[in-house]
Amino acid sequence: MCRLVIYKGIGTSISKVVLDPPHSLFKQSYDANEMLSGRLNADGFGFGWYNRTLDSAPAVYINTQPIWHDVNVPRMMNKISSELIFAHVRGASDGMPVTSTNTHPFCYKNFLFMHNGAIDDFRTKIFPEIAGNIHPSLWDQIKGNTDSEHVFGLWLSFLDAAKKTTCTLNEQVAALRKTVSHLEISANKNKIDMVLNIGISDGIHVIAMRHHLGNRKATLYYLDDSTAFRGGKVIASEKLNDETNWKTVPERSIVTIDSNNALQILPL
């Protein structure tokens, strides 16, 4: 089912976000507490981060091994600092191979995207209905076969990202709402369950969403005021520590963090 973490705030090392907390994403790769089934996320991992003084596009590091097998993680990640960090450990859905092209986070231009969840029967029932809505210019950018990457392509298409150089936070939220509405129409028609906990960034803003259609629900939390992450906001599939300030993202809601690091909860 995957686990994810997003950090935005004062520049900090990836290690502080991913490795150091008591219930870190590293630990969740082999001992997750709140997944719908199982406790293991050993089908690859990835980090995305920005250094906007050098480039508006994100840096991405992915590996199809379990995160604990990669000796570069403890050697490198305490030496990479960023104000905006995405991290993901993958538990692959049935029919979605463990390949580098299927490993989160995905990127396009200055955008990062990652997903915790699954769309049932995606390849046979949902994909044929959404494929025509993905802009032709994006097909060369979609390298894998996951539901996640195609949802990213659908969102980019509704955002018209292939033609625009900049997109406002409101435009990005509107495109996400349109994406969900389009998927819901197809899922309801085909009686499909889906879980769409999503993280998106353009390097300036962050958007996260907690959404499900059907009986399954995935957890998502946010930390707006923290002693462990001074000056930062955190969004995570599971609480990273025992601070009492963690709050549950309401179901069918969007979390935004703007350029001033102000966090807001919006209805989907």
C-alpha positions as CSV (number, residue, x, y, z in Angstrom):
1,M,0.0,0.0,0.0
2,C,3.1,2.3,0.3
3,R,4.0,5.0,2.8
4,L,4.9,8.6,2.2
5,V,6.3,11.7,3.9
6,I,6.3,15.3,2.8
7,Y,8.4,18.1,4.5
8,K,8.3,21.8,3.7
9,G,10.0,24.5,5.8
10,I,13.4,25.5,7.0
11,G,16.2,23.6,5.1
12,T,16.9,20.3,6.7
13,S,18.6,17.0,5.8
14,I,16.6,14.2,4.2
15,S,17.9,12.0,7.1
16,K,16.1,14.1,9.7
17,V,12.8,13.5,7.8
18,V,13.3,9.9,6.6
19,L,15.7,8.1,8.9
20,D,15.9,9.8,12.3
21,P,12.3,9.9,13.7
22,P,11.3,7.0,16.1
23,H,8.7,5.8,13.6
24,S,10.5,6.9,10.5
25,L,9.7,6.1,6.9
26,F,12.7,3.8,7.0
27,K,11.0,1.9,9.8
28,Q,7.7,1.9,8.0
29,S,9.3,0.1,5.2
30,Y,9.5,-3.1,7.3
31,D,7.1,-2.3,10.2
32,A,4.3,-0.1,9.1
33,N,1.4,0.1,11.7
34,E,-1.6,1.4,9.7
35,M,-1.6,-0.2,6.3
36,L,-4.8,-1.9,5.0
37,S,-2.9,-5.2,4.9
38,G,0.6,-6.3,5.8
39,R,3.4,-4.3,7.3
40,L,6.1,-4.4,4.6
41,N,7.0,-1.8,1.9
42,A,10.0,-3.5,0.3
43,D,9.3,-2.9,-3.4
44,G,11.6,0.1,-3.9
45,F,11.8,3.7,-2.5
46,G,12.5,7.2,-3.7
47,F,13.3,10.7,-2.5
48,G,12.6,14.0,-4.3
49,W,13.9,17.4,-3.2
50,Y,14.5,20.9,-4.6
51,N,17.5,23.2,-4.7
52,R,15.8,26.1,-6.5
53,T,19.0,28.2,-6.4
54,L,20.4,25.8,-9.0
55,D,17.3,24.5,-10.8
56,S,13.6,24.8,-10.6
57,A,13.3,21.0,-11.4
58,P,13.6,18.6,-8.5
59,A,16.3,16.1,-7.9
60,V,15.1,12.5,-7.6
61,Y,16.8,9.4,-6.3
62,I,15.1,6.1,-6.7
63,N,15.9,2.4,-6.1
64,T,14.0,-0.8,-6.7
65,Q,15.6,-2.4,-3.7
66,P,14.2,-2.2,-0.2
67,I,15.4,1.0,1.4
68,W,17.4,-0.9,4.0
69,H,19.5,-2.6,1.3
70,D,20.9,0.7,-0.2
71,V,24.1,1.7,1.5
72,N,23.9,5.1,-0.1
73,V,20.9,6.1,2.1
74,P,22.8,6.5,5.4
75,R,25.9,7.8,3.6
76,M,24.3,10.5,1.5
77,M,21.0,11.6,3.0
78,N,22.5,13.3,6.1
79,K,24.5,15.4,3.6
80,I,21.6,16.6,1.4
81,S,19.5,19.5,2.7
82,S,16.4,21.0,1.3
83,E,13.4,23.1,2.2
84,L,11.0,20.7,0.4
85,I,11.4,16.9,0.6
86,F,9.2,14.1,-0.8
87,A,9.9,10.5,0.3
88,H,8.2,7.2,-0.5
89,V,8.5,3.5,0.3
90,R,6.6,1.2,-2.1
91,G,4.5,-1.8,-1.5
92,A,3.6,-2.7,-5.1
93,S,0.0,-3.5,-6.1
94,D,-0.8,-6.7,-7.9
95,G,0.1,-6.4,-11.6
96,M,2.4,-3.5,-11.0
97,P,6.0,-4.8,-11.5
98,V,8.9,-3.7,-9.3
99,T,10.8,-1.6,-11.8
100,S,12.6,1.8,-11.7
101,T,9.9,3.2,-14.0
102,N,7.2,2.3,-11.4
103,T,9.1,3.8,-8.5
104,H,7.9,7.0,-6.8
105,P,8.2,9.9,-6.8
106,F,7.5,10.7,-10.4
107,C,8.5,14.1,-11.9
108,Y,7.7,16.3,-14.9
109,K,9.4,19.7,-15.4
110,N,9.2,21.3,-11.9
111,F,6.5,18.9,-10.5
112,L,6.8,16.0,-8.1
113,F,4.1,13.4,-7.6
114,M,3.6,10.4,-5.3
115,H,0.7,8.2,-4.3
116,N,-0.2,6.0,-1.4
117,G,-3.1,3.7,-2.4
118,A,-4.5,1.8,-5.4
119,I,-7.2,1.9,-8.0
120,D,-8.7,-1.6,-8.4
121,D,-8.8,-3.1,-11.9
122,F,-7.0,0.0,-13.2
123,R,-5.5,-1.5,-16.4
124,T,-8.6,-3.3,-17.5
125,K,-11.4,-0.9,-16.6
126,I,-10.1,2.6,-15.7
127,F,-7.2,3.1,-18.0
128,P,-9.2,2.7,-21.2
129,E,-11.6,5.4,-20.0
130,I,-9.0,8.0,-18.9
131,A,-6.3,7.5,-21.6
132,G,-8.0,9.8,-24.0
133,N,-7.8,12.6,-21.5
134,I,-4.0,12.5,-21.1
135,H,-2.4,15.0,-23.3
136,P,-0.5,13.4,-26.3
137,S,2.7,15.3,-25.4
138,L,2.8,13.6,-22.0
139,W,2.8,10.0,-23.3
140,D,6.6,10.0,-23.8
141,Q,7.0,11.0,-20.2
142,I,4.9,8.1,-18.8
143,K,7.5,5.3,-18.6
144,G,5.8,2.8,-16.3
145,N,2.4,1.1,-16.0
146,T,1.2,2.1,-12.5
147,D,-2.2,3.7,-11.8
148,S,-0.2,6.3,-9.9
149,E,1.8,7.6,-12.9
150,H,-1.2,7.7,-15.1
151,V,-3.1,9.7,-12.5
152,F,-0.2,12.1,-12.5
153,G,-0.5,12.4,-16.3
154,L,-4.2,13.0,-16.0
155,W,-3.6,15.8,-13.4
156,L,-0.9,17.4,-15.6
157,S,-3.3,17.3,-18.6
158,F,-6.1,19.0,-16.7
159,L,-3.5,21.6,-15.5
160,D,-2.4,22.1,-19.1
161,A,1.2,21.8,-17.7
162,A,2.7,20.9,-21.1
163,K,1.9,24.5,-22.3
164,K,2.3,26.5,-19.2
165,T,5.5,27.7,-17.6
166,T,3.9,28.6,-14.2
167,C,0.7,27.4,-12.5
168,T,-0.8,29.0,-9.4
169,L,-1.7,27.0,-6.3
170,N,-5.4,27.5,-7.1
171,E,-5.0,26.2,-10.6
172,Q,-3.2,23.1,-9.3
173,V,-6.0,22.4,-6.7
174,A,-8.7,22.9,-9.4
175,A,-6.9,20.4,-11.7
176,L,-6.7,17.9,-8.8
177,R,-10.5,18.3,-8.1
178,K,-11.1,17.7,-11.8
179,T,-8.9,14.7,-11.9
180,V,-10.7,13.1,-8.9
181,S,-14.1,13.9,-10.4
182,H,-13.1,12.2,-13.6
183,L,-11.8,9.1,-11.9
184,E,-14.9,8.9,-9.7
185,I,-17.2,8.9,-12.7
186,S,-15.3,6.0,-14.2
187,A,-14.9,4.1,-10.8
188,N,-18.6,4.5,-10.0
189,K,-19.6,3.3,-13.5
190,N,-17.4,0.2,-13.2
191,K,-18.1,-0.3,-9.4
192,I,-14.4,0.1,-8.6
193,D,-12.8,0.9,-5.2
194,M,-9.9,3.3,-5.1
195,V,-7.7,4.9,-2.5
196,L,-6.0,8.1,-3.6
197,N,-3.7,9.6,-1.0
198,I,-1.6,11.9,-3.1
199,G,1.3,14.3,-2.7
200,I,2.2,17.0,-5.3
201,S,4.6,19.9,-5.4
202,D,5.8,22.5,-8.0
203,G,8.8,23.3,-5.8
204,I,7.0,26.3,-4.2
205,H,3.8,24.9,-3.0
206,V,2.6,21.5,-1.7
207,I,-0.7,19.8,-2.2
208,A,-1.7,16.6,-0.4
209,M,-5.0,14.7,-0.6
210,R,-6.8,12.1,1.4
211,H,-9.5,10.4,-0.6
212,H,-11.2,7.0,-1.0
213,L,-14.1,5.6,-2.9
214,G,-15.4,2.3,-1.5
215,N,-14.7,0.6,1.9
216,R,-10.9,1.0,2.2
217,K,-9.4,4.1,3.8
218,A,-5.7,5.0,4.0
219,T,-4.4,7.1,6.9
220,L,-2.9,10.6,6.4
221,Y,-1.7,13.0,9.1
222,Y,-0.2,16.5,9.2
223,L,2.0,18.3,11.7
224,D,1.7,22.0,11.7
225,D,3.6,22.9,14.9
226,S,6.4,20.6,15.9
227,T,9.3,20.5,18.3
228,A,11.1,17.9,16.2
229,F,10.7,19.9,12.9
230,R,11.0,23.5,14.0
231,G,9.9,25.8,11.2
232,G,8.5,23.0,9.1
233,K,5.3,21.3,8.1
234,V,5.1,17.5,7.8
235,I,2.5,15.3,6.0
236,A,2.8,11.6,6.5
237,S,0.9,8.3,6.0
238,E,1.8,7.5,9.7
239,K,2.9,9.7,12.6
240,L,6.6,9.8,12.7
241,N,6.9,10.4,16.4
242,D,4.8,10.7,19.6
243,E,4.2,14.5,19.5
244,T,0.6,15.3,20.4
245,N,0.3,17.9,17.7
246,W,-0.3,15.4,14.9
247,K,-3.7,15.8,13.3
248,T,-5.7,13.5,11.0
249,V,-6.3,14.8,7.5
250,P,-10.1,14.6,7.1
251,E,-11.5,12.2,4.6
252,R,-12.1,13.7,1.1
253,S,-9.9,16.7,1.9
254,I,-7.0,18.6,0.4
255,V,-4.0,20.0,2.4
256,T,-2.2,22.9,0.8
257,I,1.1,24.6,2.0
258,D,1.7,27.8,0.2
259,S,4.8,29.8,-0.6
260,N,4.7,31.4,2.9
261,N,4.5,27.9,4.5
262,A,0.9,28.5,5.6
263,L,-1.1,25.2,5.8
264,Q,-4.7,25.0,4.9
265,I,-7.3,22.2,4.8
266,L,-9.8,22.4,1.9
267,P,-12.8,20.2,1.1
268,L,-12.3,18.1,-2.0
